[in-house]
């Protein structure tokens, strides 16, 4: 009976953890897509009702998102979507540019033929998203593209750093990746990155990867 209870408790913990992860992923999606605006308070009751869960998983998911820099807890007030200052965003772009340059350079050295083909496919798919005016599809493909480049680099630590900084930057994406002109410029830069990686041109890949993010910083400044 004791063993049975232990097994039951373990299963319950795993189920709870899985539920929290699902809620966390959905809250992250809502925040990054602007469905919950910067500075807006996360209402545990309404979110729990919307997601069909109790308040506990919502609370745990919010704690996870706070560790990732997407929300902040204000004493005696609640949890709010982080409102990223322009100064913070500009610093994050600079940091991401340095790491992205490193990742692109490494990918130029180590990327497999399959990884290169995947990168090229993402560029073509983003072109299609621009033609159809599907900004949401472009945004999702853009994230997948950069994840693909990072994975092809083979650098686990740099990839983790790049990803953690990226989630905060995404809070600004509605201002940076919006409008046909901005998307076209962004994807031209993606093409330059992929071409350098395909050619095994390490320094050009490094420069193109870093400049892509610095250009994102410039696009942000143009919206101010």
N, C-alpha and C positions, 0 to 999 in steps of 0.2 A: 504493500500500500504506500509506503514512504517513497519507494522508487517511482511508483505511478504518479504520485503528487509532484515529485521533482520534475518528471518529464512533462506533466501538464503545465507546470509553472514556466518551464523553459519554452514550451510552445507558445504560451500566452505572451511571454516577453518578446519572442521573435515576431509574433503577429502585431504586437504593439509597435515594435521598432519599424516594421514594414509600413504600417499605417502612418506613422510620423514622417517617414521618408516620402511617402506619396503626398501627404499634405504639404510638406516642405517644398517639394518640386512644384506643386500647383501654386503655392504662394509666391515662389520665386518667379514663375512664369507670369503671374498677374502683375507683379511689381515691375519686371523688366519690360513688359509690353505696355506699361503705363495704365493698366486697368485699375491699379491702386496708385495714386499719384504720390510724388515726392512730398514729404511733410504730412501725409495723411495718416491718421491713427488707424491701427489694425483693430477692428472691432471683433473680439473673440466670439461673441454670441452670434453675430450675423455671419461671420466666416464659417463657424461650425455648422450652422444651419445650411448654408450654401453648399458646403462640401459633404454634408451628411455624416458628420462625426461629432464626437463630444468636444468640449473645450480643451481637454487635456492635450490631445495631439496638436491642436492649433498652437497652444502655448509652447510645447516642446519644439515645434517647427520654427516658431518665431525666435527661440533661443539659438537654434542652429543658424538661422539667417543673420542674427546679430553677430555671430562669430565671423561670418563672411562679409560683414560690413554693409549689408543691405538694409538693416533696420537698426533702430536705437531704442533703448528703454529709458524713459523719462520718469524719475522717481515720483510716485503718487499720481501719475497721469496715464501711463500705459506705454505701448510699443508703437513707434511711428516709423514709416518708411523714411529712410535716411535722405535728407536733402543735401546733396553734394554741392559744396561751394565751388565756384569757378576755380579758385586757387587750388583746391584739392584735386579737381579734375585735371587741371593743367599739369600738376605734378605727376599724377597717375599716367598721363599720356607720355611724359618724358621717361618714366620708369619702364613703361611697357615698350617704348621704342627701343630702349637699350636691350631688353630681353628678347624682343622680337627679332632684332638684328642678329643676335646670337643664335636663335633657333633657326632662322632662315639659312644662315651660313652653315650650320651643322647639317641641315636638311640637304643642302647642295652637295655635301660630302657623302651623306649616308642614305638618302632616300632611295627606296627600291623603285623599280619600274612601275609596279602596281600603285605605289603611293603617288608617284608623279602623275599617273593616269587619273587617279582620284582627284588630285588637285585641279588638273585641267578640266575635268568634268564639272567640278564645282564652279569654276569660272564661267563655263558655258551655261550652266543652270542659272547662275546669277544674271547673265545676260538675258536669258529668257524671262526671268522675274522682272527685270527692268522694262522689257518690251511690253509686258502685260500689266505693268503698274502695280505689281504685287509686292509692296514694301515689306510686308510681314514675311513672305517667303524669302525675300532677299536677306532680311535680317537673320533668319534661321540658317540659311545657307552660308552666310558670312561667318557665323560662329563655327559652323561645322568645318568650313574651309581652314580657319585658323587653328582649330583643333587638329586637323589633318596634318598641317605643316608642323605643328609642335610635336605630334606623335612621330612623324618621320624623322625628326631631329635625333631621336634616341636619348635625349637628355631629360631624365625624369624630374630632377630638381628644378631646372629652368622652366619646364612645362608646368609644374605645380605653382611656381611663383607667378608665371604669366597668367594662369587661370584665376588665381586668387585676386590679382589686381584687376583682371578683366571684368569681374562681376560688378565691382564698384563703378567702373567706367561705363558699363551698360546702362546705368541710371541716366546717362546723358545721351543715349543713342537716338532718342526721338528728335534731338536738336541737331545731331551730326549726320545721321543716315536718314534723311528725309528729303524727298524731292528727286526728280529724275536726274537733274544735273549732278547732285551730290553722289547719287548711286553710280552714275556712269564714271565719274572721276575715281571713285573708290575701286570699281572693278577693273579699270585700266591699270591701277596700281597692283591689283591682285595678279593680273596677267603678267606684269613685269616681274613680280616675285616668282611666279611659276616658271617663266621662261629662263630666269637665272638658275633656278634649281634644276630644271631639265638639262641645262647646259653644263651643270656642275661648276658654275661660276660662283665661287664662294664669296668673294668680296662684293660682287654686284648684288648677290642675294642678301648679304648683310645690309648693304646700303639701302636696297629697295624695301626690305622689311622694316628697317628703322624709319625710313622716310614716310612710309605708308601711315605709320602711327603719328608721326609729327604733322603730316598733312591732316590727319583727323583732328589734332589739336588746333591747327589753323582753321579748319572748318568750324570748330566750336567757337573760336574767337570771332569768326565772321557773323555768328548769330547773336553776339552780345550787343 
